[in-house]
Structure formats: structure tokens, C-alpha cells
Amino acid sequence: MMGNNTMDVATSHKSKPRATASCHPCRTRKVKCNRLSPCEACTTRGIQEECKYSAPNEDRQAIAQAEMITELRGKVNQIREQIAQRLAYRSSFDGLEEEEEEEAAAMEIVYSALRLGTEDLVWHIVGRIRNGEDLRDLAKDVARDIGIEDDFSVCL
């Protein structure tokens, strides 16, 4: 019983027929019509004089505008997606720049200590580097040992 009621509702609901907006030649050939007068398809075929419409000009323009709006919305969404991807890509490098700056500051400290330090300090630093110690940790210790910790604490 319930199945019959749902069928009655489905069959009683009819959509309003949509106005035909394409020109006669495009409808006959079943090709896309851009609804200009004459349309692009008829102009390409050299039959501009046959390009006639049964729908009023206002209806054609409204449908063409609705299609253009839909197309533009799609392009806007595509551009938004591209912008979001680029921002995500760019932000992934923000952390890297900071790490690279810290690494460069650490290298400067270690280099200065190697260049200006005593022979014992140089061998001590070389030994820690050979043991694979993190350069930033080494630079902090070296800066403290040679008394320049305050100068480079901001960098590290």
C-alpha cells in the first residue's frame, strides 16, 4: 500500500519543461549552441542566415548567463584551490628557513671557535663533530666556553 502512495507522489510531481534556447540548426545537429545571434556553430558552418531561435531573446540570454555564472563559479573554485595549495606549499618552507638560519648561526660560532680557539679547543670541537653531535648543541656549548653565549643566544 505504501509503495503505491510513493509512486503516486512521484508520478504526480512533474517538472516544468525548460525553454529551448539553442538555435534550430544546433538542435537538429545536436551540437552545443552558444546562443548568440548568429551562434558560433552556425558561423563556423557558414549558415548564419539559418541561425534562428524559437525561444525569446530574453530567455536565451538568461540561460546563457546562468551557464556562464556556473562556469565562472567553477573557475573561482579552481583558483581558490590553487591558492590554498600554494599557501600550504609555501608555509611548509617557513619552518625550513628558520632551521637554516639557526644552522648558519651555529656554523658561524663553530667556525669562529675553530679559527680563533686554542689547539685544545679545536681538537675538542673536531672530536665532537666526528662523533656526530648536533651542530646547534655544539655551538651552544662552544659559545658558552668562549664567553660569547649572550651574543648568540638569540640565534640558537
C-alpha positions as CSV (number, residue, x, y, z in Angstrom):
1,M,0.0,0.0,0.0
2,M,2.8,2.4,0.9
3,G,4.6,1.6,-2.4
4,N,1.5,2.8,-4.3
5,N,1.4,6.1,-2.5
6,T,5.1,6.8,-3.2
7,M,4.5,6.0,-6.9
8,D,1.5,8.4,-7.0
9,V,3.6,11.2,-5.5
10,A,6.4,10.5,-7.9
11,T,4.2,10.5,-11.0
12,S,2.1,13.5,-9.9
13,H,5.2,15.7,-9.5
14,K,6.1,16.9,-12.9
15,S,8.9,19.4,-13.6
16,K,8.2,22.4,-15.7
17,P,9.6,22.0,-19.3
18,R,12.7,24.0,-19.9
19,A,12.6,26.6,-22.7
20,T,14.6,25.6,-25.8
21,A,17.4,28.0,-26.0
22,S,19.5,26.6,-28.8
23,C,19.0,27.6,-32.4
24,H,17.2,25.3,-34.8
25,P,20.4,24.1,-36.7
26,C,22.2,23.3,-33.5
27,R,19.2,21.4,-32.1
28,T,18.9,19.4,-35.3
29,R,22.7,18.6,-35.4
30,K,22.7,18.1,-31.6
31,V,25.7,20.3,-31.1
32,K,26.5,22.9,-28.5
33,C,25.0,26.3,-29.2
34,N,26.4,29.4,-27.5
35,R,23.1,31.2,-28.1
36,L,24.5,34.3,-29.8
37,S,22.8,35.6,-32.9
38,P,24.2,34.1,-35.1
39,C,25.7,31.4,-32.9
40,E,29.3,30.3,-33.2
41,A,28.4,26.8,-34.6
42,C,26.3,28.3,-37.4
43,T,29.0,30.9,-38.2
44,T,31.6,28.2,-38.4
45,R,29.5,26.2,-40.8
46,G,28.7,29.3,-42.9
47,I,25.0,29.1,-42.3
48,Q,24.5,32.4,-40.4
49,E,21.2,33.1,-42.2
50,E,19.7,29.8,-41.0
51,C,20.5,30.5,-37.3
52,K,17.0,31.1,-35.9
53,Y,15.6,30.7,-32.4
54,S,12.2,29.7,-31.2
55,A,12.8,31.0,-27.6
56,P,12.6,34.7,-27.0
57,N,15.9,36.6,-26.8
58,E,15.5,37.3,-23.0
59,D,15.1,33.6,-22.3
60,R,18.2,32.7,-24.3
61,Q,20.2,35.4,-22.5
62,A,19.1,34.3,-19.1
63,I,20.1,30.7,-19.8
64,A,23.4,31.7,-21.3
65,Q,24.1,34.0,-18.3
66,A,23.2,31.1,-15.9
67,E,25.6,28.8,-17.7
68,M,28.3,31.5,-17.7
69,I,27.8,32.0,-13.9
70,T,28.1,28.3,-13.3
71,E,31.3,28.2,-15.4
72,L,32.8,31.2,-13.6
73,R,31.9,29.7,-10.2
74,G,33.8,26.6,-11.2
75,K,36.8,28.7,-12.3
76,V,36.7,30.6,-9.0
77,N,36.7,27.4,-7.0
78,Q,39.6,26.1,-9.1
79,I,41.6,29.3,-8.4
80,R,40.8,29.1,-4.7
81,E,42.0,25.5,-4.6
82,Q,45.3,26.6,-6.4
83,I,45.8,29.4,-3.9
84,A,45.2,27.1,-1.0
85,Q,47.7,24.6,-2.4
86,R,50.3,27.3,-3.0
87,L,49.9,28.7,0.5
88,A,50.2,25.2,2.0
89,Y,53.3,24.6,-0.1
90,R,54.8,28.0,1.0
91,S,54.1,27.5,4.6
92,S,55.9,24.2,4.6
93,F,59.1,26.1,3.8
94,D,58.6,28.7,6.6
95,G,59.9,26.3,9.2
96,L,62.8,25.3,7.0
97,E,64.0,28.9,6.7
98,E,64.1,29.2,10.4
99,E,66.1,26.0,10.8
100,E,68.5,27.0,8.1
101,E,69.1,30.4,9.9
102,E,69.8,28.5,13.2
103,E,72.1,26.1,11.4
104,A,74.0,29.0,9.7
105,A,74.4,30.8,13.1
106,A,75.7,27.6,14.7
107,M,78.2,27.1,11.8
108,E,79.5,30.7,12.3
109,I,80.0,30.0,16.0
110,V,81.9,26.7,15.4
111,Y,83.9,28.2,12.6
112,S,84.9,31.2,14.8
113,A,86.0,28.9,17.6
114,L,88.0,26.7,15.1
115,R,89.7,29.7,13.7
116,L,90.4,31.7,16.9
117,G,90.4,29.0,19.6
118,T,93.2,27.2,21.2
119,E,94.6,24.0,19.8
120,D,92.9,22.0,22.6
121,L,89.5,23.7,21.9
122,V,89.9,22.9,18.2
123,W,90.6,19.2,18.8
124,H,87.7,19.1,21.3
125,I,85.3,20.6,18.7
126,V,86.6,18.3,15.9
127,G,86.1,15.2,18.1
128,R,82.5,16.2,18.9
129,I,81.8,16.8,15.2
130,R,83.3,13.4,14.3
131,N,81.1,11.8,17.0
132,G,78.1,13.2,15.1
133,E,77.0,15.7,17.7
134,D,74.2,18.1,16.7
135,L,75.8,21.3,15.4
136,R,73.4,23.5,17.4
137,D,74.2,21.8,20.7
138,L,77.9,22.0,19.9
139,A,77.6,25.7,19.1
140,K,75.8,26.5,22.3
141,D,78.5,24.8,24.3
142,V,81.3,26.4,22.4
143,A,79.6,29.9,22.7
144,R,79.4,29.3,26.5
145,D,83.0,28.1,26.7
146,I,84.5,31.1,24.8
147,G,82.2,33.6,26.5
148,I,80.0,34.7,23.6
149,E,76.9,32.9,24.8
150,D,74.9,36.1,25.2
151,D,75.8,37.3,21.7
152,F,74.4,34.2,20.0
153,S,71.6,33.0,22.4
154,V,69.0,34.8,20.2
155,C,70.2,32.9,17.1
156,L,70.1,29.4,18.8
